[in-house]
């Protein structure tokens, strides 16, 4: 199980994202991330030792660079967690 099961680490993720210039809306295990525009949605699944990070298709340049930074922050908090980056599917 991931260390993100602990509330303190989920709050730490929100704080670290904010300190790096992101606006973050946290809902338990979900994070909506903005940097000027919407860039990512993060889904923590600590019971499965997994994080899903969604790129936003209509903001590809900002989303790609943001996701790289998000990835490194997540790994800094929990180096053993499995991070999956997924493209947002356009309709």
N, C-alpha and C positions, 0 to 999 in steps of 0.2 A: 504494500500500500504506500501511496505517496505521502510526503509530508504536507501536501496541500489539504489533507483531511483536517488538519488543525486550522481553526479560524484565524489564528495569529498569522499564519503563512499566507492565507488568502488576502488578508488585510495588507500584509507586507507587499504582495504583488500589486495591489491597487496603489499603494504609496509609491513604490518604485516606478511604476508607469507614470504616475503624476509628476514625480520628480524629474522625469525625462521629457516633460512637456506634453504628455497625453492628457486628454480629458477622459475620465473613466466613469462609467456607470456600472456598479457592481450589484448583481442579484444572486446572492449565495454562491453558486459555482459558475456563473456566467458573467462575462465582462464585455461591455460595449465600449469600443475604443475609438476615440476621435483625435485627429491631429489636423486642425483646420477643417477637414471633412472626415466623414466616417471612414475608418481604415480597416477595422477588424472586429470580429467577435471571437471571444475565447471561451471554450467550454472545458472546465476542469472535470475530470473523472478520476478522482483519487483512488477509488476502490479498485480500478483497473490499471492504476499507475500510468494514466494516459491524459494528454491534453490535446484538444482539437483547436487549431487556430485557423479561422476562415479569413481568406483574403477577400477584399471587396472588388468585384469585377469592374464596376463603373469608375473606380478610382485606382487603376493599376499601379501607377508610378508611386504614389504615396503609400498605398497598401503594401507593396512589395518591400519598400525600405522599412516601413513600420513593423512588418512581420519579422524581419531579420532582428530588429531590436527587441521585439517582444520575445522571440525565441531565446535570445541570450539572457534576458531577465528571468524567464522561467527556469532555464538551466542553472542560473546562478543560485536560485532558491532551492531547487531540487535537481541535482545533476543526474539522478538515476531515472527521472521520469521520461516516458516516451512521448515525444511531441510530433504530432501529425499536422502538416500544413495542407489545407484544402482550398481550392479555388471556389469562389462563390459562383454558383451556376446561374447563368442568365436564362431568362424565360424565352 
